[in-house]
Every structure is written in C-alpha cells, then in structure tokens.
C-alpha cells in the first residue's frame, strides 16, 4: 500500500455526502453574526414540520444530556415534548432541580404544557420539580399581580431565571399560511394584534420583533411568566427551533 501510495497508484478522496463542511461553515457564520457560544444546525431534507422537529429534537436531547451535572438547576419554557422523548435515562447525576418559566395554557396539549414536560424529564433522570400551577395569561392585571406574590409562584419565577441551563423554544406568528395560533393557542384576536405590532415570535408568552425588541401588548401585564430580558444575564440559554415558518422568529430571538 505504501509503495502504491508513493507512486501515485492509489488516490483517496473524501466525499462529503452529508454536507458536513457546509453545515460547519453555516454554524460558524451564525455564531459569529449573533455572538453566540454554540450553534448546531441540522441538515433536514424535508419541509414537513414534524420531521424537522423530530431531527432537531433528537440532536438537542443529545446535547442537553451531555451538559447534565450534579446539583444543577434546569428551567423549562414551552419547548416541545419531543426532545424529552429522545433523552436517555440518566441516573448518574444527582440533586437536579427543574423549574417552569411560565404558567400553563388552558388547552391540554402535552408539547405546550411545561409542567407535564418537566414531569417527563424527572421520570427519566430524577430530581425535584418546581412548577407553576396557574394560567399563563390571567384574566386581569390585578389577578396576575396577586398570583405573582404567592410565595411558591414568586420563588419559582425568581429561581427559574437563575438556573444553570434554561431551555426554550420560540413561537412564530404569523406563519406562511396566515394566522397561526401556535403551540400556546393564542386567540385570533391576539395574533392579529401581534401582526399589527410586527411581532415575529414569542418566548414564554412575551412577543418580540425581528430586531429582538420586546413588544408591549394587551397581554403583557397579564403574563404569569419570567421577564425574558433577564435571559441575557444567564450563561447558558438553549433555544431549539426550526422550519421555514420560524426563520424570522429565530432571528428575533
């Protein structure tokens, strides 16, 4: 082999069928452009949303599992349940604490219920869960203010934003098909309002524009959720998302 190699009779060519080099360049460009610590881009040769999230969730689960250490606190927004399904059981880490970043919506959908998602996480890994058993959007500002003063809810909101790892996804409004209530089932009235205010997405119920500016709306003072402006102070905030309908939302985030 060495003789054939030295005489040029053998030539080795690496064919990048999976476009890994292109993905790495794209990751580097995004990381540099937005000043991020880490970017992972998945090659999804499909436009079907379910398949895209399946691929992204599988890789995200692997990444999150690699970060877990003893005595960590982990906060959860409205990230899809799909990611938890891919998490391997891990009983080597101890003393984990899980917090919700927001209240729950009124309509039962597992992928949008942070309390249910955290329970699934605990079932696989163990630990303690600190959840907000109250609505995400309150009927009135006074009710929201009162709930925020409840000792348990106040502690969860304060501690969650201090967590070692914060997991999030972004909502996208509107999508290519028009008004999209999204995973949190906002009313058509709220979505129309957000369209008029040039919102591109939300994190934990707080909407923002393409430049990342937080939008003040009719529900802003009725949200039982963290102040997302405080996320900038945290060391590790992981946002999971994909699909053509979320491009503007991801940029804004």
C-alpha positions as CSV (number, residue, x, y, z in Angstrom):
1,X,0.0,0.0,0.0
2,X,2.8,2.4,0.9
3,X,4.6,1.8,-2.3
4,X,1.4,2.1,-4.4
5,X,0.6,5.3,-2.5
6,X,4.1,6.8,-3.0
7,X,3.9,6.0,-6.8
8,X,0.5,7.7,-7.1
9,X,-1.3,4.5,-8.0
10,X,-3.7,5.0,-5.1
11,X,-5.7,8.2,-4.6
12,X,-8.1,8.8,-1.6
13,X,-11.0,11.2,-2.0
14,X,-13.4,12.1,0.8
15,X,-16.9,12.7,-0.5
16,X,-19.0,14.8,1.9
17,X,-22.4,13.3,1.1
18,X,-23.8,14.6,4.4
19,X,-22.7,18.2,3.6
20,X,-20.9,18.4,7.0
21,X,-18.4,21.0,5.8
22,X,-21.3,23.3,4.6
23,X,-23.1,22.9,8.0
24,X,-19.9,23.7,9.9
25,X,-19.4,26.9,7.9
26,X,-23.0,27.9,8.4
27,X,-22.7,27.3,12.2
28,X,-19.6,29.4,12.3
29,X,-21.3,32.2,10.3
30,X,-24.3,32.3,12.6
31,X,-22.2,32.1,15.7
32,X,-20.1,35.0,14.6
33,X,-23.0,37.1,13.3
34,X,-25.1,36.9,16.5
35,X,-22.3,36.5,19.1
36,X,-23.4,33.0,20.3
37,X,-21.4,30.5,22.2
38,X,-22.6,27.4,20.3
39,X,-24.7,26.8,17.2
40,X,-25.8,23.4,15.9
41,X,-27.5,23.2,12.5
42,X,-29.3,20.1,11.4
43,X,-29.5,19.1,7.7
44,X,-33.2,18.4,7.1
45,X,-34.0,17.4,3.6
46,X,-37.7,18.0,4.1
47,X,-40.2,20.8,4.6
48,X,-42.5,18.7,6.8
49,X,-42.6,20.4,10.2
50,X,-43.0,17.2,12.2
51,X,-39.9,15.6,10.6
52,X,-37.9,18.8,11.0
53,X,-38.7,18.9,14.8
54,X,-38.0,15.2,15.1
55,X,-34.5,15.7,13.8
56,X,-33.8,18.8,15.8
57,X,-35.2,17.4,19.0
58,X,-33.1,14.2,18.7
59,X,-29.9,16.3,18.4
60,X,-31.0,18.7,21.1
61,X,-31.6,15.8,23.5
62,X,-28.1,14.5,22.9
63,X,-26.6,18.0,23.6
64,X,-28.6,18.6,26.8
65,X,-27.7,15.2,28.1
66,X,-24.0,16.0,27.6
67,X,-24.4,19.1,29.8
68,X,-26.0,17.5,32.8
69,X,-24.0,17.5,36.1
70,X,-24.8,17.0,39.8
71,X,-26.5,19.8,41.6
72,X,-27.7,21.6,38.5
73,X,-30.9,23.6,38.2
74,X,-32.7,23.5,34.9
75,X,-35.6,25.8,33.8
76,X,-38.0,24.9,31.1
77,X,-40.2,27.0,28.8
78,X,-42.6,25.7,26.2
79,X,-40.1,23.5,24.4
80,X,-41.6,20.6,22.5
81,X,-42.1,17.4,24.4
82,X,-40.3,15.6,21.5
83,X,-36.9,16.5,22.9
84,X,-37.7,14.8,26.2
85,X,-38.7,11.6,24.4
86,X,-35.2,11.3,23.0
87,X,-33.4,11.9,26.3
88,X,-31.8,8.7,27.5
89,X,-32.4,7.6,31.1
90,X,-29.6,9.0,33.2
91,X,-29.4,8.1,36.9
92,X,-25.7,9.1,37.3
93,X,-26.5,12.7,38.0
94,X,-27.8,13.8,41.5
95,X,-29.7,16.6,43.1
96,X,-31.2,18.1,39.9
97,X,-33.9,20.8,40.3
98,X,-36.3,21.6,37.5
99,X,-38.3,24.9,37.2
100,X,-41.0,26.1,34.9
101,X,-40.6,29.5,33.5
102,X,-44.2,30.2,32.9
103,X,-47.8,29.2,33.7
104,X,-49.7,26.7,31.6
105,X,-52.3,27.3,28.9
106,X,-55.9,26.2,29.4
107,X,-56.0,23.8,26.5
108,X,-54.4,20.4,27.0
109,X,-51.6,19.7,24.6
110,X,-48.6,17.9,26.1
111,X,-46.0,19.7,23.9
112,X,-47.1,23.1,25.3
113,X,-47.5,22.1,29.0
114,X,-44.3,22.9,30.8
115,X,-45.5,21.1,33.9
116,X,-46.1,17.9,32.0
117,X,-42.8,18.2,30.2
118,X,-40.8,18.6,33.4
119,X,-42.6,15.6,34.9
120,X,-41.4,13.5,31.9
121,X,-37.9,14.8,32.5
122,X,-37.9,13.8,36.2
123,X,-39.3,10.4,35.3
124,X,-36.2,9.8,33.2
125,X,-33.5,11.5,35.2
126,X,-34.8,12.1,38.7
127,X,-34.7,15.3,40.7
128,X,-37.3,17.7,42.1
129,X,-39.8,19.8,40.1
130,X,-41.0,23.3,41.0
131,X,-44.0,24.1,38.9
132,X,-46.4,27.0,38.4
133,X,-50.0,25.6,38.7
134,X,-51.6,28.7,37.3
135,X,-52.6,30.1,33.9
136,X,-50.0,31.7,31.6
137,X,-52.4,34.6,30.7
138,X,-54.5,35.8,33.6
139,X,-57.9,37.5,33.1
140,X,-56.8,40.7,34.7
141,X,-53.6,42.5,35.7
142,X,-54.7,42.5,39.3
143,X,-55.1,38.8,39.3
144,X,-51.7,38.3,37.7
145,X,-50.0,40.6,40.3
146,X,-51.7,38.8,43.1
147,X,-50.6,35.4,41.9
148,X,-47.0,36.6,41.5
149,X,-47.0,37.4,45.2
150,X,-47.9,33.9,46.1
151,X,-44.8,32.5,48.0
152,X,-44.5,29.4,45.8
153,X,-45.0,31.1,42.5
154,X,-42.8,34.0,43.4
155,X,-40.0,31.6,44.3
156,X,-40.3,29.6,41.1
157,X,-40.2,32.7,38.9
158,X,-37.2,34.1,40.8
159,X,-35.2,30.8,40.9
160,X,-36.0,29.6,37.4
161,X,-34.3,32.5,35.7
162,X,-31.2,31.8,37.7
163,X,-30.9,28.2,36.5
164,X,-27.7,26.7,35.2
165,X,-29.5,25.7,32.0
166,X,-32.5,27.4,30.5
167,X,-34.3,25.5,27.7
168,X,-36.6,27.4,25.4
169,X,-38.3,27.4,22.0
170,X,-39.8,30.2,20.1
171,X,-43.4,30.7,18.8
172,X,-43.7,32.0,15.2
173,X,-46.5,34.4,14.3
174,X,-47.8,34.5,11.7
175,X,-46.6,31.6,9.6
176,X,-46.8,31.2,5.8
177,X,-50.4,30.0,5.9
178,X,-51.6,33.2,7.7
179,X,-52.8,33.5,11.3
180,X,-51.3,30.6,13.3
181,X,-52.4,30.2,16.9
182,X,-49.2,28.4,17.6
183,X,-48.5,25.9,20.4
184,X,-49.8,28.1,23.1
185,X,-53.2,28.5,21.3
186,X,-53.4,32.3,21.3
187,X,-56.7,33.7,20.2
188,X,-57.1,35.0,16.6
189,X,-57.6,38.5,18.2
190,X,-54.2,38.3,20.0
191,X,-52.4,37.1,16.8
192,X,-53.9,39.9,14.7
193,X,-52.7,42.4,17.4
194,X,-49.2,40.9,17.2
195,X,-49.3,41.1,13.4
196,X,-50.2,44.8,13.6
197,X,-47.2,45.3,16.0
198,X,-44.8,43.5,13.7
199,X,-44.2,40.7,16.1
200,X,-42.2,37.7,14.7
201,X,-42.4,35.4,17.7
202,X,-42.6,34.9,21.4
203,X,-40.7,33.4,24.3
204,X,-42.8,32.3,27.3
205,X,-45.6,34.5,26.1
206,X,-43.6,37.7,25.6
207,X,-43.6,38.8,22.0
208,X,-40.6,40.5,20.1
209,X,-39.9,41.9,16.7
210,X,-37.3,40.9,14.1
211,X,-34.7,43.1,15.9
212,X,-35.3,41.4,19.3
213,X,-37.2,44.3,20.8
214,X,-39.8,43.3,23.3
215,X,-43.3,44.3,22.3
216,X,-45.7,45.8,24.7
217,X,-49.2,44.4,24.1
218,X,-52.6,43.9,25.6
219,X,-51.4,40.7,27.4
220,X,-48.0,42.0,28.6
221,X,-49.2,42.9,32.1
222,X,-51.3,39.7,32.4
223,X,-48.5,37.2,31.8
224,X,-47.5,34.8,34.6
225,X,-44.0,34.2,33.3
226,X,-40.4,35.3,33.6
227,X,-39.1,38.6,32.4
228,X,-37.3,37.4,29.3
229,X,-35.0,40.4,29.3
230,X,-33.2,38.7,32.2
231,X,-32.2,35.8,30.0
232,X,-29.4,37.9,28.7
233,X,-27.7,37.7,32.1
234,X,-27.6,33.9,32.1
235,X,-24.6,31.9,30.9
236,X,-26.4,29.1,29.2
237,X,-29.7,29.6,27.4
238,X,-30.6,27.0,24.8
239,X,-33.2,27.8,22.2
240,X,-34.5,25.0,20.0
241,X,-36.4,25.6,16.8
242,X,-36.5,25.1,13.0
243,X,-38.5,25.2,9.9
244,X,-39.2,28.0,7.3
245,X,-42.0,29.3,9.4
246,X,-39.6,30.1,12.3
247,X,-36.8,31.8,10.4
248,X,-37.8,35.3,11.5
249,X,-38.7,34.2,15.0
250,X,-35.3,32.6,15.5
251,X,-33.5,35.7,14.1
252,X,-35.5,37.9,16.5
253,X,-34.8,35.6,19.4
